[in-house]
């Protein structure tokens, strides 16, 4: 169905794999189009609760953008190129369902930016991160300057972007870029375990939580607190809330119907 993606379903969890191993899973225009098409489908699929994004093989998650395409850009086409990446990564970030990046190997440039657009990031022990765009005479174009700076502190983000140097999984964990590190052979299984756990929760609560978290960097603290109040109130009107509290009082597992 897709030339550059693999798509599998494990229960309520979708696994999206960038599959260009001969190109270190680099993102070209065709792959971005396929990602957009697939994530739009996932967004509307009521049977999918959580998504895992990873790369094919053991060497790379996504090693960056396709340099053969980058080399042809000018001011006009560069704007279009960047806009396409932003459109896809915004779709992932605003999916309304948790997206977990399982970073197996190099996550450079657009690959690091893809991981940043996901809500949770897990890494293999051999993972390498970086925004090396300045080495090519350009800047990050798929959200790196904004998402990285919001995720970690401004000074460290500036150092990463301005030096264009790579860093390993341990440093990524230290600065808060990744949530956990696992051996390469365990990465996907651990990601599925995490995703399955999230999928077992009331999905209205998951969706409202994502909406609140997403607004943190867009509005003031007080506006954010007011937004949380409104979403909390909405969650109290769901059938899942009634079932969750009833199950707790009855000392049993809740049977969420996501209503």
C-alpha positions in Angstrom: 0.0 0.0 0.0 2.9 2.4 0.8 6.2 2.5 -0.9 8.2 3.9 2.1 6.2 2.9 5.1 5.3 -0.3 6.9 2.0 -0.4 8.8 1.1 -2.9 11.5 -1.6 -3.1 14.1 -1.1 -4.7 17.5 -4.5 -4.7 19.3 -5.4 -1.0 19.8 -1.8 0.1 18.9 -0.7 1.1 15.4 3.0 0.7 14.4 4.3 3.0 11.7 7.8 2.2 10.4 9.7 4.5 8.0 11.1 2.0 5.5 13.9 3.3 3.4 16.8 1.4 5.0 19.1 2.0 1.9 18.7 5.7 2.6 18.9 5.5 6.4 15.1 6.1 6.4 15.7 9.7 5.2 12.5 11.7 4.7 11.8 12.6 1.1 8.7 14.3 -0.2 7.1 11.1 -1.1 7.6 9.7 2.4 6.1 12.9 3.9 3.0 12.5 1.6 2.6 8.9 2.7 2.9 9.8 6.4 0.2 12.5 6.0 -2.1 10.0 4.3 -1.5 7.3 6.9 -1.9 9.6 9.9 -5.1 11.1 8.5 -6.4 7.5 8.3 -5.3 6.7 11.8 -6.9 9.9 13.1 -10.3 8.7 11.9 -9.8 5.0 12.9 -11.8 4.6 16.1 -10.1 1.2 16.7 -6.6 2.8 17.0 -5.9 4.4 20.4 -2.1 4.8 20.4 0.6 5.0 17.7 4.3 4.0 17.7 6.6 5.5 15.1 10.0 3.9 14.4 12.5 3.3 11.6 13.4 0.2 9.6 16.5 -1.7 10.6 18.9 -1.1 13.4 21.0 1.8 12.1 18.5 4.7 11.9 15.2 6.0 13.1 15.3 8.7 10.5 18.7 10.0 9.5 17.4 13.4 8.3 15.9 14.8 5.1 16.9 13.5 1.7 19.9 15.6 0.8 19.3 15.1 -2.9 16.0 16.9 -2.6 17.5 19.6 -0.3 20.2 20.4 -2.8 17.6 21.6 -5.3 15.8 24.1 -3.1 15.7 27.9 -3.5 13.7 30.5 -1.6 10.3 29.6 -3.1 10.7 25.8 -3.1 12.4 25.9 0.3 9.3 27.5 1.8 7.1 24.9 0.3 9.5 22.1 1.5 9.4 23.4 5.0 5.6 23.9 5.0 5.0 20.3 3.9 7.1 19.0 6.8 5.3 21.3 9.3 1.9 20.2 8.0 2.8 16.5 8.6 4.4 17.0 12.0 1.6 19.2 13.2 -0.8 16.5 12.2 1.1 14.0 14.3 1.4 16.4 17.3 -2.3 17.3 17.1 -3.5 13.7 16.3 -5.7 13.5 19.4 -4.1 10.1 20.1 -0.7 9.5 21.9 2.2 9.0 19.5 5.3 7.3 20.8 8.7 7.6 19.0 10.8 4.5 19.3 14.1 5.9 18.2 16.4 3.1 17.0 19.7 4.6 15.8 20.2 8.0 14.1 17.5 10.6 14.6 19.1 13.6 12.9 17.7 16.7 11.4 14.2 15.9 10.2 14.4 12.6 12.2 15.0 14.5 15.4 12.2 16.8 14.5 9.8 13.9 13.8 10.7 12.5 17.3 10.0 16.0 18.8 6.6 16.0 17.2 5.7 12.8 19.1 4.3 13.0 22.6 6.7 10.4 24.2 10.2 9.4 23.1 11.9 6.1 23.8 15.4 5.4 22.6 17.7 2.5 22.0 21.1 2.5 23.6 22.7 3.2 20.2 20.4 6.1 19.4 22.1 9.4 18.2 20.3 12.7 18.1 21.2 16.0 16.5 20.1 19.0 14.4 23.0 19.2 12.0 21.4 21.6 9.5 23.9 24.5 10.1 26.6 22.1 8.6 24.6 22.4 5.3 24.2 26.2 5.6 20.5 26.0 6.5 18.5 25.9 9.8 16.1 23.2 11.0 13.0 23.5 8.9 10.5 21.0 10.4 10.0 22.6 13.8 13.3 21.9 15.4 14.0 25.5 16.5 10.6 25.7 18.3 9.9 22.2 19.7 13.4 21.5 20.9 13.7 24.9 22.7 10.3 24.3 24.3 11.2 20.8 25.4 14.6 21.5 26.9 16.2 24.7 28.1 17.0 27.5 25.7 20.7 27.5 26.1 21.1 23.8 25.5 18.8 23.9 22.5 20.8 26.8 21.1 24.1 24.8 21.6 22.6 21.8 19.8 21.3 23.8 16.9 24.2 26.2 16.5 27.0 23.6 16.7 25.2 21.0 14.6 26.9 18.2 16.7 25.3 14.9 17.5 24.7 13.5 21.0 23.9 10.0 22.4 20.9 8.5 24.1 22.3 9.1 27.6 22.7 12.8 26.9 19.2 12.9 25.4 17.9 11.4 28.6 19.8 13.7 30.8 18.4 16.8 29.1 14.9 15.5 29.0 14.6 14.8 25.3 13.8 11.1 25.8 11.8 9.4 28.5 13.6 6.1 28.7 16.5 4.1 27.2 16.3 0.4 26.3 18.6 -2.2 24.6 18.0 -2.2 20.9 16.4 -5.7 21.0 13.9 -4.6 23.6 12.9 -1.2 22.2 9.8 -2.1 20.2 8.5 -4.5 22.8 8.9 -1.9 25.5 7.1 0.7 23.3 4.3 -1.7 22.7 4.0 -2.4 26.4 3.8 1.4 27.1 1.3 1.9 24.3 -0.9 -1.0 25.4 -1.0 0.4 28.9 -2.1 3.8 27.7 -4.7 2.2 25.4 -6.2 0.5 28.4 -7.2 3.8 30.0 -10.3 5.8 29.3 -9.7 7.4 25.9 -11.7 10.5 26.6 -9.4 11.2 29.5 -6.4 10.6 27.3 -7.7 12.9 24.6 -8.5 15.7 27.0 -5.1 15.3 28.7 -3.3 15.7 25.4 -5.4 18.8 24.5 -4.4 20.4 27.9 -0.7 19.4 27.5 -0.6 20.8 24.0 -1.7 24.2 25.1 1.1 24.7 27.7 3.4 26.7 25.4 0.6 28.6 23.7 -1.2 30.4 26.5 -0.6 31.9 29.9 -0.5 29.9 33.1 -3.9 31.2 34.2 -5.5 30.6 30.8 -4.0 27.1 30.9 -5.5 26.4 34.4 -8.9 27.7 33.2 -8.6 25.4 30.1 -7.8 22.5 32.4 -10.9 23.3 34.5 -13.1 23.2 31.4 -11.7 19.9 30.2 -11.9 18.4 33.7 -15.6 19.3 33.8 -16.1 17.7 30.4 -14.4 14.5 31.6 -16.8 14.4 34.6 -19.7 14.2 32.2 -18.5 11.0 30.5 -19.6 7.5 31.0 -16.0 6.5 31.5 -15.7 8.7 34.5 -18.7 7.0 36.1 -17.3 3.6 35.3 -13.8 4.4 36.5 -14.9 5.7 39.8 -17.4 2.9 40.3 -14.8 0.3 39.5 -12.4 1.9 42.0 -14.9 1.7 44.7 -15.8 -1.9 43.8 -12.1 -2.8 43.7 -12.2 -4.1 40.1 -10.7 -3.1 36.8 -12.8 -0.6 34.9 -14.5 -1.5 31.6 -14.1 1.7 29.7 -16.3 2.1 26.6 -14.8 5.5 25.7 -18.1 7.3 25.9 
